[in-house]
Amino acid sequence: MRKIMEAVFCAAYLIVTGAFAALMIKTAKSGRQRMLFGSLTLVLVCGDAFHLIPRIYGAVTGTTDELYAALGFGTLITSVTMTVFYVMLWEFWQGWTGKRRWLMSIAIYALAVCRVVLCLFPQNGWFSAAPPLSWGIYRNIPFVILGGIVAWRLFKGRSADKRFKYAWLAVALSFL
């Protein structure tokens, strides 16, 4: 029963979030910020689909143990798209507030490139049944720093717009 509930939750997340992203993009018209927010949401949901669809399939069919290669590939894609998501969120926030932070932007992009490069190393063992924990730690170090910078800037700018007052908390919680 737990596996079926997980499958229902994951499917609902993909459908609802994908629909919201499509709606934001469709109604953006000439609004660059709305288009960017819809696009970053779509990047998030599409990336998550790569690891959630095999999980849903495994939960429904009871073959989760046999899907380690598909789940590993999905985790690789999700790792990269999550990195892209946080870079896009950084750009969205800078555009929304109208404040460009060039040094922090350079750090964000450098950390993102570092993270993606680390994700591409074969030592990650994405397609193995037991990938090494050490590479999971290595590739997540720049990602956590990147997320920390984004969360910190959102926290510092939380009073700039009440609609994003708790965005910093959502980013921080996503890393837990």
C-alpha positions as CSV (number, residue, x, y, z in Angstrom):
1,M,0.0,0.0,0.0
2,R,2.9,2.4,0.8
3,K,4.4,1.9,-2.7
4,I,1.0,2.6,-4.4
5,M,0.6,5.8,-2.3
6,E,4.1,6.9,-3.3
7,A,3.3,6.3,-6.9
8,V,0.1,8.3,-6.6
9,F,1.9,11.2,-4.9
10,C,4.7,11.2,-7.4
11,A,2.3,11.1,-10.4
12,A,0.2,13.9,-8.9
13,Y,3.3,16.0,-8.3
14,L,4.4,15.6,-11.9
15,I,1.0,16.3,-13.3
16,V,0.0,19.3,-11.1
17,T,3.4,21.0,-11.2
18,G,3.8,20.4,-15.0
19,A,0.3,21.9,-15.5
20,F,1.1,25.0,-13.4
21,A,4.4,25.4,-15.3
22,A,2.7,25.2,-18.7
23,L,0.0,27.6,-17.5
24,M,2.6,30.2,-16.3
25,I,4.4,29.9,-19.7
26,K,1.2,30.1,-21.7
27,T,0.0,33.2,-19.8
28,A,3.3,34.9,-19.7
29,K,2.7,36.9,-22.9
30,S,5.6,39.4,-22.8
31,G,6.4,39.1,-19.1
32,R,10.0,37.9,-19.0
33,Q,9.9,37.1,-15.3
34,R,6.7,35.0,-15.5
35,M,8.2,33.1,-18.5
36,L,11.4,32.5,-16.6
37,F,9.5,31.3,-13.5
38,G,7.4,29.0,-15.6
39,S,10.4,27.7,-17.4
40,L,12.4,27.0,-14.2
41,T,9.4,25.1,-12.9
42,L,9.2,23.1,-16.1
43,V,12.9,22.3,-15.9
44,L,12.3,21.1,-12.3
45,V,9.4,18.8,-13.2
46,C,10.9,17.4,-16.3
47,G,14.1,16.6,-14.5
48,D,12.2,15.0,-11.7
49,A,10.2,12.9,-14.2
50,F,13.4,11.1,-15.2
51,H,13.7,9.5,-11.8
52,L,10.1,9.5,-10.6
53,I,8.6,7.7,-13.6
54,P,10.9,4.6,-13.1
55,R,9.9,4.8,-9.3
56,I,6.2,5.0,-10.2
57,Y,6.6,2.1,-12.6
58,G,8.6,0.0,-10.0
59,A,6.0,0.7,-7.3
60,V,3.1,-0.3,-9.5
61,T,4.7,-3.4,-10.9
62,G,6.7,-4.4,-7.9
63,T,10.0,-4.4,-9.8
64,T,11.9,-1.6,-8.1
65,D,15.0,-3.7,-7.5
66,E,15.3,-4.5,-11.2
67,L,15.3,-0.8,-12.2
68,Y,18.6,0.4,-10.7
69,A,20.0,1.4,-14.2
70,A,16.9,3.4,-15.0
71,L,16.8,5.0,-11.6
72,G,20.5,5.8,-11.7
73,F,20.1,7.5,-15.1
74,G,17.1,9.4,-13.8
75,T,19.1,10.5,-10.8
76,L,21.9,11.7,-13.1
77,I,19.4,13.8,-15.2
78,T,17.7,15.1,-12.0
79,S,21.1,16.1,-10.5
80,V,21.9,18.2,-13.6
81,T,18.4,19.7,-13.9
82,M,18.3,20.6,-10.2
83,T,21.5,22.5,-10.7
84,V,20.0,24.3,-13.7
85,F,16.9,25.0,-11.7
86,Y,18.8,26.8,-9.0
87,V,20.8,28.8,-11.5
88,M,17.5,29.8,-13.1
89,L,16.0,30.7,-9.7
90,W,19.1,32.9,-9.1
91,E,18.5,34.7,-12.4
92,F,14.8,35.0,-11.7
93,W,15.4,36.5,-8.3
94,Q,18.0,39.0,-9.6
95,G,15.6,40.1,-12.4
96,W,12.7,40.3,-9.9
97,T,14.5,42.5,-7.5
98,G,16.4,44.4,-10.2
99,K,19.7,43.9,-8.2
100,R,22.5,42.2,-10.1
101,R,25.1,40.6,-7.9
102,W,28.0,40.0,-10.3
103,L,30.4,38.3,-7.9
104,M,27.8,36.0,-6.5
105,S,26.6,35.3,-10.1
106,I,30.1,34.2,-11.0
107,A,30.2,32.0,-8.0
108,I,26.8,30.5,-8.8
109,Y,27.8,29.7,-12.4
110,A,31.2,28.3,-11.3
111,L,29.6,26.0,-8.7
112,A,27.0,24.9,-11.2
113,V,29.7,24.0,-13.8
114,C,31.7,22.2,-11.1
115,R,28.6,20.2,-10.0
116,V,27.6,19.2,-13.6
117,V,31.2,18.1,-14.4
118,L,31.3,16.1,-11.2
119,C,28.0,14.5,-12.1
120,L,29.5,13.4,-15.4
121,F,32.4,11.4,-14.0
122,P,31.9,7.6,-14.4
123,Q,33.0,7.1,-10.8
124,N,29.5,8.1,-9.8
125,G,28.4,4.6,-10.7
126,W,25.0,5.9,-11.8
127,F,24.1,2.6,-13.5
128,S,25.3,0.3,-10.8
129,A,23.2,-1.3,-8.1
130,A,25.4,0.1,-5.4
131,P,26.9,3.4,-6.4
132,P,29.7,4.8,-4.2
133,L,28.6,7.1,-1.4
134,S,31.9,9.1,-1.7
135,W,30.9,10.4,-5.1
136,G,27.5,11.3,-3.9
137,I,29.2,13.5,-1.3
138,Y,31.7,15.0,-3.8
139,R,29.1,16.1,-6.3
140,N,26.9,17.5,-3.7
141,I,29.4,19.8,-2.1
142,P,29.2,22.5,-4.8
143,F,25.5,22.0,-5.0
144,V,24.9,22.6,-1.3
145,I,27.1,25.8,-1.5
146,L,25.2,26.9,-4.5
147,G,21.9,26.3,-2.8
148,G,23.2,28.0,0.4
149,I,24.0,31.2,-1.6
150,V,20.6,31.2,-3.3
151,A,18.8,30.6,0.0
152,W,20.9,33.3,1.7
153,R,20.1,35.9,-1.0
154,L,16.4,35.0,-0.8
155,F,16.5,35.4,3.0
156,K,18.3,38.7,2.8
157,G,15.7,39.9,0.2
158,R,12.6,38.5,1.8
159,S,11.2,41.9,2.5
160,A,11.5,43.0,-1.2
161,D,8.3,41.1,-2.1
162,K,5.8,39.5,0.3
163,R,5.0,36.8,-2.3
164,F,8.5,35.4,-1.9
165,K,8.8,36.0,1.9
166,Y,9.4,32.3,2.6
167,A,11.1,31.3,-0.6
168,W,14.4,31.1,1.3
169,L,12.9,28.5,3.6
170,A,11.6,26.4,0.7
171,V,15.1,26.3,-0.8
172,A,16.7,25.5,2.6
173,L,14.2,22.7,3.2
174,S,14.7,21.3,-0.2
175,F,18.3,20.5,0.8
176,L,17.3,18.7,3.9
